[in-house]
Amino acid sequence: MTAYWSAVGALSVAYFVLGNDVVAQHVIYEIFGVAGVAAVAVGVHRYRPSGHAWTLVLAGLALWVGGDTYWNLHRLVLSTEAPFPSPADGLYLAAYLPLIAAIILAARHGRPRTGDVVDAGIVGLAVGLGVWVIAILPAVRAHQSSLLASVIADTYPTMDCILAIALAQLLFTRARTAALNLLAGAFTLVLATDAVYTWLRAHDAFTVTSPVNVGYFWFYMLLGAASLSPTMTSLTPPQASDDRRRDFGRLSNSRLALLAAAVLASPISMIINGQDYDAIDIRVTGAVTGLLSILVLVRLAILFVDRDVIDRRRRETESRLQTIAFQDPLTGLANRPALFAAINDTIHVCGADRRFALLFIDLDGFKAVNDSNGHLEGDRVLREAAHRLSAAVRPHDIVARHGGDEFIILLRHLTPDSTHLDAVTNRIAAAVAATPSTPPVSASIGIAIYPADGTTPDELIRAADQQMYKSKAAGRASRAA
C-alpha cells in the first residue's frame, strides 16, 4: 500500500508540474483511470469478496474510465474537445448505475435500523437540495444546443443526488472500516468534484487543464485503495463487523451535528439564491422542507420509542439481576442475602411487641443420599424438599436455603399461643419425611423466637442453629425456651 500511495503522489505532482503540456496531462489522467480499475480488479481477485458489490464497483469504474478514454483520445487525436453530448457522456452516465447499485447492496447487507434509514433520508435530502442549488439549477438555466443536451446536462446532477442519498444510507448503516472510509471518501470527492465541474460548465469557466480534474483521478485512486484494503470484504456478507453496527444507530454528538446541518439546508439554500428564486425553486425547496420536517418528526418518535424500549429492558435486566442476587440457583428459594433482608424488614415491622419465628432445618440422611447415588440425585432431593417446604407454610412466610442441606423458614406474625408454630413444625417434619429419596431423609428442626432469642438476624439464626443441634441429638423437633 505504501508503494501505491507513493506512485499516486508522484503522478499528482507530475500532473501539476506539466501544466503547460496538455498531452502529458491527458496521458497522466488516463494512467490514473487505468490504475484505479487495475487496483480494484487486483483487490477483488486477491480477497474474493462474496456478493456482487465490488464487481459492480469494478464495472462502474471501468465504464467511467471508458468515458475518459474517449474524451482524452478525441482531444489528443483531433486536437479538439469532444462535443456535448458525446459517447463519453453515455459511458459516464452508464457508470452511475452499477456504482449506485453497489452502494445500495452494501447498505442492504448492513441490516439497517429504522433510525438509521430516517437519518440517511434526512442527510440525503439535504445533500440533494444542495446538488439542486449548486448543480442542477445552473444546468437547467444554462442554454443548451438541443433537447438531448438539456436532458443529459440535467441527468448528471440528478444521478449525483441519487448517489449521495445511497452513500448516506451506507454510512449510517455500516460499521466503519478502512475500506468503508476510503470508499466513502472516494464518492464524496467525486460528488463535490461533479458539483464544481457543473457550476464551472454553467458559467463557461471550465478548461481542460482545470484543477478540478484532480478530484476525478483521486476518486479512482481512493476506490483502488479501498479495494486493496483487507477490510474490503466487510462491505459484503458474511461479516463479523456488522455485530458492532448497532452502536452506529445511536444519536451521537457527531450525528446530531450532521442532522442539524441537514435541517438547515433549506434556509441556507434560500439565502444563497436570494432574489434569484423563481416558482420552481420555491416549490422544490418547499417540498424538501416539508419532507425534512416529516422525517425529523419520525426521528423524534423513534427516539421516544427507543427510550421506552431501553427503559423496559433496563427494568427487566434489573429484575433479573435482583432475582439472581437474591435467589438460590438450585432450588429457586430465597438465598442468604434475601433471608437477611426479609428478617430485617420483619424486625422493622414487628417492633418489640410482636413475635415471629425462625425455623432452622437440617436434612438428616442427606449425606448418605449423595454418597450412594451421586450429586445429581442429591440435587433432585434438595429441589423436591424445597418444593415441599414451600407448600407447608403460608404464602407470606419465607423459605430460604441457608447452604448445603440446611434451610431456614421465617414465620411471620406468630399467634400468642404456640398452636400455629407446633402445627407448622409438624407439617415441615412430615413434608421432609415424604420427600422421595433412597435412603430416606428426615428433618432436625431448631426454633428461635423474636425477640426472646435474639433481636438481629445473626442472633436469631445462631439461636435456631443451636436448637437444631439439640433437636438432632434428641431425635425430634425442638423449640427455644
Secondary structure as GFF3:
##gff-version 3
##sequence-region A 1 481
A	DSSP	alpha_helix	2	17	.	.	.	ID=ss1
A	DSSP	alpha_helix	22	47	.	.	.	ID=ss2
A	DSSP	alpha_helix	53	78	.	.	.	ID=ss3
A	DSSP	alpha_helix	87	108	.	.	.	ID=ss4
A	DSSP	alpha_helix	114	131	.	.	.	ID=ss5
A	DSSP	pi_helix	132	136	.	.	.	ID=ss6
A	DSSP	alpha_helix	137	141	.	.	.	ID=ss7
A	DSSP	alpha_helix	147	173	.	.	.	ID=ss8
A	DSSP	alpha_helix	178	202	.	.	.	ID=ss9
A	DSSP	alpha_helix	213	228	.	.	.	ID=ss10
A	DSSP	three_ten_helix	230	235	.	.	.	ID=ss11
A	DSSP	three_ten_helix	241	249	.	.	.	ID=ss12
A	DSSP	alpha_helix	253	263	.	.	.	ID=ss13
A	DSSP	alpha_helix	265	273	.	.	.	ID=ss14
A	DSSP	three_ten_helix	274	276	.	.	.	ID=ss15
A	DSSP	alpha_helix	279	326	.	.	.	ID=ss16
A	DSSP	alpha_helix	336	350	.	.	.	ID=ss17
A	DSSP	beta_strand	356	364	.	.	.	ID=ss18
A	DSSP	alpha_helix	366	373	.	.	.	ID=ss19
A	DSSP	alpha_helix	375	391	.	.	.	ID=ss20
A	DSSP	beta_strand	398	403	.	.	.	ID=ss21
A	DSSP	beta_strand	406	411	.	.	.	ID=ss22
A	DSSP	alpha_helix	419	433	.	.	.	ID=ss23
A	DSSP	beta_strand	442	450	.	.	.	ID=ss24
A	DSSP	alpha_helix	457	474	.	.	.	ID=ss25
A	DSSP	beta_strand	478	479	.	.	.	ID=ss26
###
